Amino acid sequence: ACGAAFYCASIIGTPIFVKLFYPSFYGEVIQYNLIVNLGLIVGFISTMFMSILLSQGKTAIQITIQSVWGVVYIAAAYFFVGRYQIWGLACVTLAANAIKLIASVAFVFYNGKKAK
């Protein structure tokens, strides 16, 4: 719910911010508004779950998720930016952060015990 509120606020606020501070680029960047903001909000939420992992003492899992995310993000960004420029980076950001969110949420609720 909090992520949805941030997303809605960013969808409303970004065009105002860009038009106010970067009016000459408004037409070029506004087309990326939805996907860039969604990627950033998903990344923010995943970071909150990563903090929960740390508070649960699951430091090895947190480090593994962060490391895999970093390598995948850099490699994918290198490939997609070369082909699709900023659109490619926006898609990579959204996809990588979504995968990180799914992994962190899964490990927050996974306690390592088999259900009977």
C-alpha positions in Angstrom: 0.0 0.0 0.0 2.8 2.4 0.9 4.6 1.6 -2.4 1.4 2.3 -4.4 1.1 5.6 -2.6 4.7 6.5 -3.4 4.1 5.5 -7.0 1.0 7.6 -7.4 2.8 10.6 -5.8 5.8 10.2 -8.1 3.6 9.9 -11.2 2.0 13.2 -10.3 5.2 14.9 -9.0 7.6 13.9 -11.6 6.1 15.9 -14.5 5.9 19.0 -12.3 9.5 18.6 -11.1 10.8 18.0 -14.7 8.8 20.9 -16.1 9.9 23.2 -13.3 13.6 22.4 -13.3 14.3 20.9 -16.8 11.7 22.5 -19.1 13.8 22.0 -22.2 14.0 18.2 -21.6 10.4 17.7 -20.7 9.2 16.3 -24.0 12.1 13.9 -24.2 12.0 12.4 -20.7 8.3 12.4 -19.8 7.7 9.2 -21.9 9.9 7.3 -19.3 8.0 8.5 -16.3 5.9 5.4 -15.6 8.6 2.7 -16.0 11.4 4.7 -14.3 9.3 5.5 -11.3 7.9 2.0 -11.0 11.5 0.6 -11.2 12.6 3.0 -8.4 9.7 2.3 -6.2 10.1 -1.5 -6.5 13.8 -1.0 -5.7 12.9 1.1 -2.6 10.5 -1.6 -1.4 13.0 -4.3 -2.0 15.5 -2.4 0.1 13.1 -2.3 3.0 12.8 -6.1 2.8 16.5 -6.4 2.6 16.7 -4.5 5.9 14.2 -7.0 7.4 16.5 -9.9 6.3 19.3 -8.2 8.2 17.2 -7.8 11.3 16.4 -11.5 11.1 20.1 -12.4 11.1 20.0 -13.6 7.5 23.1 -11.7 6.5 24.5 -14.4 4.1 21.2 -14.4 2.2 21.1 -10.6 2.1 24.7 -10.4 0.8 24.0 -13.1 -1.8 20.9 -11.4 -3.1 22.7 -8.0 -3.2 25.7 -9.5 -5.0 23.7 -11.4 -7.6 21.5 -8.4 -8.1 24.6 -6.2 -8.7 26.2 -8.5 -11.2 23.0 -9.1 -13.1 22.1 -5.4 -13.1 25.5 -4.3 -14.4 25.7 -6.9 -17.1 22.1 -6.4 -18.3 22.4 -2.7 -18.2 25.6 -2.8 -20.3 23.8 -5.0 -22.9 20.5 -3.2 -23.0 21.8 0.4 -22.8 23.9 -0.4 -25.8 20.9 -1.5 -27.8 18.0 0.5 -26.4 19.6 3.5 -24.6 17.6 4.9 -21.7 14.6 2.7 -22.4 16.8 -0.3 -21.9 18.1 1.0 -18.6 14.6 1.7 -17.4 13.5 -1.9 -18.2 16.6 -3.4 -16.6 16.1 -1.4 -13.5 12.5 -2.5 -13.2 13.2 -6.2 -13.9 16.3 -6.4 -11.7 14.5 -4.6 -8.8 11.4 -6.8 -9.2 13.5 -10.0 -9.0 15.4 -8.6 -6.0 12.0 -7.8 -4.3 10.6 -11.3 -5.0 13.8 -12.9 -3.6 13.9 -10.8 -0.5 10.2 -11.3 0.3 10.6 -15.0 -0.2 13.5 -15.2 2.2 11.9 -13.0 4.7 9.0 -15.5 5.0 11.1 -18.6 4.6 12.3 -20.0 7.9 14.2 -23.0 6.6 12.0 -25.6 8.2 9.9 -28.1 6.4 6.1 -27.9 6.9 4.5 -31.0 8.4 
